[in-house]
Amino acid sequence: MSAGGAFGGNRGLRPIPPEKGVFPLDHMHLCDLEKKEYLSCLKSSGHNSEKCRHLSKKYLQCRMEKNLMAKQDMSELGFGKESNMEASGQNVNERIDNQG
């Protein structure tokens, strides 16, 4: 038998923590309402995620509050510019039209 251990695993080496984006499942259903709102929005909008960004943000905030994922600033998760645009009253289509 090789020194690598059963099934080729390295015994004695410390495991490497998972990459960012891997987080515990919500076994206790702490954020079920937010998840269901987001999935319902996706279904009703023809899976246009831009129309459901506010619910995606709400879901991520819930996960952070319940320690189901690491706490991060929402701008690091892609919500910085979008929230500024929402405050100005611009919608997604206006942003796209103005860029082109």
The first five atom37 places (N, CA, C, CB, O) and aatype in JSON, in Angstrom:
{
  "aatype": [12, 15, 0, 7, 7, 0, 13, 7, 7, 2, 1, 7, 10, 1, 14, 9, 14, 14, 6, 11, 7, 19, 13, 14, 10, 3, 8, 12, 8, 10, 4, 3, 10, 6, 11, 11, 6, 18, 10, 15, 4, 10, 11, 15, 15, 7, 8, 2, 15, 6, 11, 4, 1, 8, 10, 15, 11, 11, 18, 10, 5, 4, 1, 12, 6, 11, 2, 10, 12, 0, 11, 5, 3, 12, 15, 6, 10, 7, 13, 7, 11, 6, 15, 2, 12, 6, 0, 15, 7, 5, 2, 19, 2, 6, 1, 9, 3, 2, 5, 7],
  "atom_mask": [
    [1, 1, 1, 1, 1],
    [1, 1, 1, 1, 1],
    [1, 1, 1, 1, 1],
    [1, 1, 1, 0, 1],
    [1, 1, 1, 0, 1],
    [1, 1, 1, 1, 1],
    [1, 1, 1, 1, 1],
    [1, 1, 1, 0, 1],
    [1, 1, 1, 0, 1],
    [1, 1, 1, 1, 1],
    [1, 1, 1, 1, 1],
    [1, 1, 1, 0, 1],
    [1, 1, 1, 1, 1],
    [1, 1, 1, 1, 1],
    [1, 1, 1, 1, 1],
    [1, 1, 1, 1, 1],
    [1, 1, 1, 1, 1],
    [1, 1, 1, 1, 1],
    [1, 1, 1, 1, 1],
    [1, 1, 1, 1, 1],
    [1, 1, 1, 0, 1],
    [1, 1, 1, 1, 1],
    [1, 1, 1, 1, 1],
    [1, 1, 1, 1, 1],
    [1, 1, 1, 1, 1],
    [1, 1, 1, 1, 1],
    [1, 1, 1, 1, 1],
    [1, 1, 1, 1, 1],
    [1, 1, 1, 1, 1],
    [1, 1, 1, 1, 1],
    [1, 1, 1, 1, 1],
    [1, 1, 1, 1, 1],
    [1, 1, 1, 1, 1],
    [1, 1, 1, 1, 1],
    [1, 1, 1, 1, 1],
    [1, 1, 1, 1, 1],
    [1, 1, 1, 1, 1],
    [1, 1, 1, 1, 1],
    [1, 1, 1, 1, 1],
    [1, 1, 1, 1, 1],
    [1, 1, 1, 1, 1],
    [1, 1, 1, 1, 1],
    [1, 1, 1, 1, 1],
    [1, 1, 1, 1, 1],
    [1, 1, 1, 1, 1],
    [1, 1, 1, 0, 1],
    [1, 1, 1, 1, 1],
    [1, 1, 1, 1, 1],
    [1, 1, 1, 1, 1],
    [1, 1, 1, 1, 1],
    [1, 1, 1, 1, 1],
    [1, 1, 1, 1, 1],
    [1, 1, 1, 1, 1],
    [1, 1, 1, 1, 1],
    [1, 1, 1, 1, 1],
    [1, 1, 1, 1, 1],
    [1, 1, 1, 1, 1],
    [1, 1, 1, 1, 1],
    [1, 1, 1, 1, 1],
    [1, 1, 1, 1, 1],
    [1, 1, 1, 1, 1],
    [1, 1, 1, 1, 1],
    [1, 1, 1, 1, 1],
    [1, 1, 1, 1, 1],
    [1, 1, 1, 1, 1],
    [1, 1, 1, 1, 1],
    [1, 1, 1, 1, 1],
    [1, 1, 1, 1, 1],
    [1, 1, 1, 1, 1],
    [1, 1, 1, 1, 1],
    [1, 1, 1, 1, 1],
    [1, 1, 1, 1, 1],
    [1, 1, 1, 1, 1],
    [1, 1, 1, 1, 1],
    [1, 1, 1, 1, 1],
    [1, 1, 1, 1, 1],
    [1, 1, 1, 1, 1],
    [1, 1, 1, 0, 1],
    [1, 1, 1, 1, 1],
    [1, 1, 1, 0, 1],
    [1, 1, 1, 1, 1],
    [1, 1, 1, 1, 1],
    [1, 1, 1, 1, 1],
    [1, 1, 1, 1, 1],
    [1, 1, 1, 1, 1],
    [1, 1, 1, 1, 1],
    [1, 1, 1, 1, 1],
    [1, 1, 1, 1, 1],
    [1, 1, 1, 0, 1],
    [1, 1, 1, 1, 1],
    [1, 1, 1, 1, 1],
    [1, 1, 1, 1, 1],
    [1, 1, 1, 1, 1],
    [1, 1, 1, 1, 1],
    [1, 1, 1, 1, 1],
    [1, 1, 1, 1, 1],
    [1, 1, 1, 1, 1],
    [1, 1, 1, 1, 1],
    [1, 1, 1, 1, 1],
    [1, 1, 1, 0, 1]
  ],
  "atom_positions": [
    [[0.85, -1.19, 0.0], [0.0, 0.0, 0.0], [0.88, 1.24, 0.0], [-0.96, 0.01, 1.22], [1.95, 1.23, 0.62]],
    [[0.48, 2.28, -0.67], [1.28, 3.49, -0.77], [1.2, 4.32, 0.51], [0.83, 4.32, -1.97], [0.31, 4.12, 1.33]],
    [[2.14, 5.23, 0.66], [2.18, 6.1, 1.85], [1.15, 7.21, 1.78], [3.58, 6.71, 2.01], [1.01, 7.99, 2.73]],
    [[0.42, 7.31, 0.68], [-0.56, 8.38, 0.5], [-1.85, 8.2, 1.28], [0.0, 0.0, 0.0], [-2.62, 9.15, 1.42]],
    [[-2.11, 7.01, 1.77], [-3.35, 6.79, 2.51], [-4.42, 6.18, 1.63], [0.0, 0.0, 0.0], [-4.22, 5.97, 0.44]],
    [[-5.56, 5.91, 2.24], [-6.67, 5.3, 1.51], [-7.18, 6.21, 0.4], [-7.8, 4.96, 2.46], [-7.29, 7.42, 0.58]],
    [[-7.47, 5.63, -0.72], [-8.02, 6.35, -1.88], [-7.12, 7.48, -2.35], [-9.38, 6.91, -1.55], [-7.61, 8.46, -2.93]],
    [[-5.84, 7.38, -2.12], [-4.88, 8.36, -2.62], [-4.81, 9.64, -1.83], [0.0, 0.0, 0.0], [-4.13, 10.58, -2.25]],
    [[-5.48, 9.72, -0.68], [-5.46, 10.94, 0.13], [-4.13, 11.12, 0.84], [0.0, 0.0, 0.0], [-3.48, 10.13, 1.18]],
    [[-3.73, 12.32, 1.08], [-2.51, 12.62, 1.82], [-2.81, 12.72, 3.3], [-1.87, 13.92, 1.31], [-3.5, 13.64, 3.74]],
    [[-2.32, 11.8, 4.07], [-2.53, 11.85, 5.51], [-1.45, 12.72, 6.13], [-2.51, 10.41, 6.13], [-0.3, 12.71, 5.7]],
    [[-1.84, 13.47, 7.13], [-0.88, 14.31, 7.83], [-0.85, 15.73, 7.31], [0.0, 0.0, 0.0], [-0.35, 16.61, 8.01]],
    [[-1.35, 15.99, 6.12], [-1.39, 17.35, 5.59], [-2.68, 18.02, 6.03], [-1.27, 17.34, 4.04], [-3.73, 17.39, 6.09]],
    [[-2.58, 19.29, 6.33], [-3.77, 20.04, 6.75], [-4.67, 20.31, 5.55], [-3.38, 21.37, 7.45], [-4.17, 20.65, 4.48]],
    [[-5.95, 20.17, 5.72], [-6.87, 20.47, 4.6], [-6.87, 21.97, 4.3], [-8.31, 19.99, 4.93], [-6.62, 22.79, 5.18]],
    [[-7.13, 22.29, 3.06], [-7.2, 23.68, 2.62], [-8.65, 24.15, 2.74], [-6.67, 23.84, 1.15], [-9.55, 23.43, 2.31]],
    [[-8.89, 25.35, 3.32], [-10.27, 25.82, 3.43], [-10.9, 26.03, 2.05], [-10.33, 27.13, 4.24], [-10.18, 26.26, 1.07]],
    [[-12.23, 25.96, 1.95], [-12.88, 26.12, 0.64], [-12.69, 27.52, 0.08], [-14.37, 25.81, 0.75], [-12.44, 28.48, 0.8]],
    [[-12.82, 27.6, -1.23], [-12.72, 28.89, -1.92], [-13.89, 29.78, -1.54], [-12.66, 28.69, -3.44], [-14.92, 29.29, -1.07]],
    [[-13.73, 31.09, -1.76], [-14.82, 32.04, -1.53], [-16.02, 31.62, -2.39], [-14.38, 33.5, -1.87], [-15.86, 31.18, -3.53]],
    [[-17.2, 31.75, -1.83], [-18.4, 31.36, -2.54], [-18.94, 30.02, -2.07], [0.0, 0.0, 0.0], [-20.08, 29.67, -2.38]],
    [[-18.13, 29.27, -1.34], [-18.6, 28.01, -0.77], [-19.0, 28.3, 0.66], [-17.5, 26.88, -0.86], [-18.17, 28.73, 1.46]],
    [[-20.24, 28.06, 0.99], [-20.72, 28.41, 2.33], [-21.72, 27.36, 2.79], [-21.37, 29.82, 2.34], [-22.23, 26.58, 1.98]],
    [[-22.01, 27.32, 4.1], [-22.92, 26.3, 4.62], [-24.32, 26.39, 4.03], [-23.0, 26.41, 6.13], [-24.82, 27.47, 3.73]],
    [[-24.93, 25.23, 3.87], [-26.32, 25.2, 3.42], [-27.21, 25.69, 4.55], [-26.72, 23.77, 2.98], [-26.84, 25.63, 5.72]],
    [[-28.36, 26.15, 4.2], [-29.32, 26.69, 5.16], [-30.22, 25.55, 5.66], [-30.18, 27.84, 4.53], [-31.4, 25.49, 5.33]],
    [[-29.64, 24.63, 6.45], [-30.38, 23.47, 6.94], [-31.55, 23.85, 7.83], [-29.45, 22.55, 7.7], [-32.55, 23.14, 7.88]],
    [[-31.44, 24.96, 8.54], [-32.49, 25.39, 9.46], [-33.53, 26.28, 8.76], [-31.88, 26.14, 10.64], [-34.48, 26.74, 9.4]],
    [[-33.36, 26.52, 7.47], [-34.3, 27.31, 6.66], [-34.46, 28.73, 7.21], [-35.67, 26.61, 6.61], [-35.57, 29.27, 7.24]],
    [[-33.35, 29.32, 7.63], [-33.38, 30.66, 8.22], [-33.67, 31.74, 7.19], [-32.07, 30.95, 8.9], [-34.2, 32.8, 7.53]],
    [[-33.33, 31.49, 5.94], [-33.52, 32.49, 4.89], [-34.44, 31.97, 3.78], [-32.17, 32.89, 4.29], [-34.33, 32.39, 2.63]],
    [[-35.34, 31.07, 4.13], [-36.25, 30.49, 3.14], [-37.16, 31.53, 2.49], [-37.1, 29.43, 3.8], [-37.37, 31.49, 1.28]],
    [[-37.69, 32.46, 3.26], [-38.59, 33.47, 2.7], [-37.86, 34.28, 1.63], [-39.12, 34.4, 3.82], [-38.4, 34.49, 0.54]],
    [[-36.66, 34.74, 1.94], [-35.89, 35.53, 0.98], [-35.55, 34.72, -0.26], [-34.6, 36.06, 1.63], [-35.6, 35.23, -1.38]],
    [[-35.19, 33.44, -0.05], [-34.86, 32.57, -1.18], [-36.08, 32.37, -2.07], [-34.34, 31.21, -0.68], [-35.97, 32.44, -3.3]],
    [[-37.24, 32.11, -1.47], [-38.45, 31.87, -2.25], [-38.9, 33.12, -2.99], [-39.58, 31.38, -1.33], [-39.37, 33.03, -4.13]],
    [[-38.75, 34.3, -2.37], [-39.09, 35.55, -3.06], [-38.21, 35.74, -4.28], [-38.94, 36.76, -2.11], [-38.7, 36.1, -5.35]],
    [[-36.91, 35.48, -4.12], [-35.97, 35.64, -5.23], [-36.29, 34.66, -6.36], [-34.53, 35.45, -4.74], [-36.34, 35.06, -7.53]],
    [[-36.49, 33.38, -6.03], [-36.78, 32.38, -7.05], [-38.1, 32.65, -7.75], [-36.8, 31.0, -6.44], [-38.23, 32.43, -8.95]],
    [[-39.08, 33.13, -7.0], [-40.37, 33.49, -7.59], [-40.21, 34.66, -8.57], [-41.39, 33.84, -6.49], [-40.8, 34.67, -9.65]],
    [[-39.41, 35.64, -8.17], [-39.15, 36.78, -9.04], [-38.47, 36.33, -10.33], [-38.28, 37.83, -8.31], [-38.83, 36.77, -11.42]],
    [[-37.48, 35.45, -10.21], [-36.8, 34.94, -11.4], [-37.78, 34.25, -12.34], [-35.68, 33.97, -11.0], [-37.74, 34.46, -13.55]],
    [[-38.64, 33.43, -11.77], [-39.61, 32.7, -12.58], [-40.56, 33.64, -13.3], [-40.39, 31.71, -11.72], [-40.84, 33.47, -14.48]],
    [[-41.06, 34.65, -12.57], [-42.04, 35.56, -13.17], [-41.41, 36.55, -14.15], [-42.76, 36.32, -12.08], [-42.11, 37.12, -14.99]],
    [[-40.11, 36.76, -14.04], [-39.44, 37.71, -14.94], [-38.75, 37.02, -16.11], [-38.44, 38.53, -14.18], [-37.97, 37.64, -16.83]],
    [[-39.03, 35.74, -16.29], [-38.37, 35.01, -17.38], [-36.89, 34.82, -17.13], [0.0, 0.0, 0.0], [-36.1, 34.81, -18.07]],
    [[-36.52, 34.67, -15.88], [-35.13, 34.46, -15.44], [-34.23, 35.65, -15.77], [-34.57, 33.2, -16.07], [-33.04, 35.48, -16.03]],
    [[-34.81, 36.84, -15.76], [-34.03, 38.07, -15.92], [-33.57, 38.51, -14.54], [-34.86, 39.2, -16.63], [-34.31, 39.15, -13.8]],
    [[-32.33, 38.17, -14.2], [-31.84, 38.41, -12.84], [-31.73, 39.89, -12.48], [-30.5, 37.77, -12.68], [-31.79, 40.24, -11.3]],
    [[-31.58, 40.76, -13.48], [-31.49, 42.2, -13.19], [-32.76, 42.71, -12.52], [-31.23, 42.99, -14.48], [-32.69, 43.59, -11.66]],
    [[-33.9, 42.17, -12.9], [-35.16, 42.62, -12.31], [-35.31, 42.16, -10.87], [-36.34, 42.11, -13.14], [-36.16, 42.66, -10.13]],
    [[-34.49, 41.19, -10.46], [-34.6, 40.61, -9.12], [-33.39, 40.92, -8.24], [-34.79, 39.11, -9.22], [-33.23, 40.31, -7.18]],
    [[-32.55, 41.86, -8.66], [-31.33, 42.16, -7.91], [-31.62, 42.57, -6.47], [-30.56, 43.26, -8.6], [-30.87, 42.2, -5.56]],
    [[-32.68, 43.32, -6.26], [-32.99, 43.77, -4.91], [-33.29, 42.58, -3.99], [-34.19, 44.73, -4.93], [-32.98, 42.62, -2.8]],
    [[-33.88, 41.53, -4.55], [-34.16, 40.33, -3.76], [-32.91, 39.48, -3.55], [-35.25, 39.5, -4.43], [-32.76, 38.84, -2.52]],
    [[-32.04, 39.49, -4.53], [-30.76, 38.81, -4.38], [-29.96, 39.45, -3.25], [-29.96, 38.84, -5.71], [-29.35, 38.76, -2.42]],
    [[-29.96, 40.76, -3.22], [-29.26, 41.51, -2.16], [-29.87, 41.19, -0.8], [-29.32, 43.03, -2.43], [-29.15, 40.98, 0.17]],
    [[-31.19, 41.14, -0.74], [-31.89, 40.84, 0.51], [-31.53, 39.43, 1.0], [-33.43, 40.96, 0.33], [-31.33, 39.22, 2.19]],
    [[-31.45, 38.48, 0.08], [-31.1, 37.1, 0.42], [-29.67, 37.02, 0.96], [-31.25, 36.19, -0.81], [-29.43, 36.36, 1.98]],
    [[-28.74, 37.68, 0.3], [-27.35, 37.66, 0.76], [-27.22, 38.33, 2.13], [-26.44, 38.36, -0.25], [-26.47, 37.86, 2.98]],
    [[-27.95, 39.43, 2.33], [-27.92, 40.09, 3.63], [-28.44, 39.16, 4.72], [-28.75, 41.39, 3.6], [-27.88, 39.13, 5.82]],
    [[-29.49, 38.42, 4.44], [-30.03, 37.46, 5.4], [-28.98, 36.41, 5.74], [-31.31, 36.79, 4.84], [-28.77, 36.11, 6.91]],
    [[-28.32, 35.86, 4.73], [-27.29, 34.85, 4.96], [-26.17, 35.39, 5.82], [-26.73, 34.34, 3.63], [-25.66, 34.68, 6.69]],
    [[-25.78, 36.64, 5.6], [-24.71, 37.23, 6.41], [-25.18, 37.44, 7.85], [-24.25, 38.56, 5.81], [-24.43, 37.18, 8.79]],
    [[-26.4, 37.91, 8.02], [-26.95, 38.16, 9.36], [-27.07, 36.86, 10.16], [-28.31, 38.83, 9.26], [-26.89, 36.87, 11.38]],
    [[-27.36, 35.76, 9.49], [-27.55, 34.47, 10.16], [-26.27, 33.65, 10.19], [-28.65, 33.67, 9.46], [-26.29, 32.47, 10.55]],
    [[-25.14, 34.27, 9.83], [-23.81, 33.62, 9.82], [-23.76, 32.39, 8.91], [-23.42, 33.22, 11.23], [-23.09, 31.4, 9.23]],
    [[-24.47, 32.46, 7.81], [-24.42, 31.39, 6.82], [-23.38, 31.69, 5.74], [-25.8, 31.19, 6.18], [-23.1, 30.86, 4.88]],
    [[-22.83, 32.88, 5.78], [-21.72, 33.25, 4.91], [-20.98, 34.39, 5.58], [-22.22, 33.66, 3.48], [-21.51, 35.06, 6.47]],
    [[-19.74, 34.62, 5.16], [-18.93, 35.67, 5.74], [-19.54, 37.04, 5.48], [-17.49, 35.62, 5.2], [-20.07, 37.28, 4.39]],
    [[-19.47, 37.91, 6.46], [-19.99, 39.27, 6.29], [-19.05, 40.04, 5.36], [-20.14, 39.99, 7.67], [-17.83, 40.03, 5.54]],
    [[-19.64, 40.71, 4.38], [-18.89, 41.51, 3.42], [-19.69, 42.75, 3.09], [-18.57, 40.7, 2.14], [-20.92, 42.77, 3.23]],
    [[-18.99, 43.77, 2.65], [-19.65, 44.96, 2.16], [-20.37, 44.59, 0.87], [-18.64, 46.13, 1.94], [-19.81, 43.89, 0.02]],
    [[-21.59, 45.07, 0.71], [-22.38, 44.71, -0.47], [-21.73, 45.17, -1.77], [-23.77, 45.3, -0.37], [-21.94, 44.57, -2.82]],
    [[-20.93, 46.23, -1.71], [-20.25, 46.69, -2.92], [-19.22, 45.66, -3.4], [-19.56, 48.05, -2.67], [-18.92, 45.61, -4.59]],
    [[-18.7, 44.85, -2.49], [-17.76, 43.8, -2.88], [-18.48, 42.64, -3.56], [-17.0, 43.29, -1.64], [-17.85, 41.81, -4.22]],
    [[-19.79, 42.59, -3.41], [-20.59, 41.53, -4.02], [-21.32, 42.02, -5.27], [-21.59, 40.98, -3.02], [-22.21, 41.33, -5.79]],
    [[-20.95, 43.19, -5.74], [-21.52, 43.71, -6.99], [-22.73, 44.59, -6.83], [0.0, 0.0, 0.0], [-23.44, 44.83, -7.81]],
    [[-23.02, 45.09, -5.63], [-24.2, 45.9, -5.42], [-23.92, 47.38, -5.24], [-24.94, 45.39, -4.24], [-24.86, 48.14, -5.01]],
    [[-22.68, 47.82, -5.32], [-22.34, 49.22, -5.08], [-22.93, 50.17, -6.1], [0.0, 0.0, 0.0], [-23.67, 51.08, -5.74]],
    [[-22.62, 49.98, -7.37], [-23.07, 50.88, -8.43], [-24.58, 50.81, -8.6], [-22.39, 50.53, -9.75], [-25.23, 51.83, -8.81]],
    [[-25.13, 49.61, -8.5], [-26.56, 49.41, -8.72], [-27.38, 50.19, -7.7], [-26.92, 47.92, -8.65], [-28.39, 50.8, -8.04]],
    [[-26.94, 50.18, -6.44], [-27.71, 50.88, -5.41], [-27.64, 52.39, -5.63], [-27.2, 50.53, -4.01], [-28.6, 53.1, -5.32]],
    [[-26.52, 52.9, -6.17], [-26.42, 54.32, -6.48], [-27.35, 54.68, -7.63], [-24.97, 54.69, -6.84], [-27.97, 55.75, -7.62]],
    [[-27.47, 53.8, -8.62], [-28.36, 54.04, -9.75], [-29.82, 54.02, -9.29], [-28.13, 52.98, -10.85], [-30.63, 54.82, -9.75]],
    [[-30.15, 53.09, -8.38], [-31.52, 53.02, -7.88], [-31.9, 54.29, -7.16], [-31.69, 51.82, -6.95], [-33.03, 54.78, -7.29]],
    [[-30.96, 54.85, -6.4], [-31.23, 56.08, -5.66], [-31.49, 57.24, -6.6], [-30.05, 56.4, -4.73], [-32.26, 58.15, -6.27]],
    [[-30.86, 57.23, -7.79], [-31.05, 58.31, -8.74], [-32.31, 58.12, -9.59], [-29.85, 58.43, -9.64], [-32.71, 59.01, -10.33]],
    [[-32.94, 56.92, -9.47], [-34.18, 56.67, -10.2], [-33.95, 56.07, -11.58], [0.0, 0.0, 0.0], [-34.91, 55.89, -12.32]],
    [[-32.7, 55.76, -11.94], [-32.42, 55.16, -13.23], [-32.7, 53.67, -13.18], [-30.97, 55.41, -13.66], [-32.47, 53.03, -12.15]],
    [[-33.22, 53.12, -14.28], [-33.4, 51.68, -14.3], [-32.32, 51.04, -15.17], [-34.81, 51.3, -14.81], [-31.51, 51.75, -15.76]],
    [[-32.32, 49.72, -15.25], [-31.29, 48.98, -15.96], [-31.23, 49.37, -17.43], [-31.52, 47.49, -15.83], [-30.14, 49.59, -17.96]],
    [[-32.37, 49.46, -18.1], [-32.4, 49.76, -19.53], [-31.84, 51.14, -19.8], [-33.81, 49.65, -20.07], [-31.14, 51.33, -20.8]],
    [[-32.13, 52.12, -18.94], [-31.57, 53.47, -19.14], [-30.06, 53.45, -19.02], [-32.16, 54.47, -18.13], [-29.37, 54.14, -19.77]],
    [[-29.53, 52.65, -18.07], [-28.07, 52.55, -17.91], [-27.46, 51.98, -19.16], [-27.7, 51.7, -16.7], [-26.43, 52.47, -19.62]],
    [[-28.07, 50.93, -19.72], [-27.52, 50.29, -20.92], [-27.59, 51.25, -22.11], [-28.28, 48.98, -21.25], [-26.63, 51.38, -22.86]],
    [[-28.73, 51.93, -22.28], [-28.88, 52.89, -23.39], [-27.88, 54.03, -23.29], [-30.31, 53.46, -23.42], [-27.34, 54.46, -24.31]],
    [[-27.62, 54.51, -22.12], [-26.7, 55.62, -21.94], [-25.25, 55.23, -22.16], [-26.87, 56.21, -20.57], [-24.42, 56.08, -22.47]],
    [[-24.93, 53.93, -21.99], [-23.55, 53.49, -22.19], [-23.22, 53.32, -23.66], [-23.3, 52.19, -21.45], [-22.06, 53.47, -24.04]],
    [[-24.19, 53.02, -24.47], [-23.95, 52.7, -25.89], [-24.0, 53.86, -26.76], [0.0, 0.0, 0.0], [-23.81, 53.72, -27.97]]
  ]
}
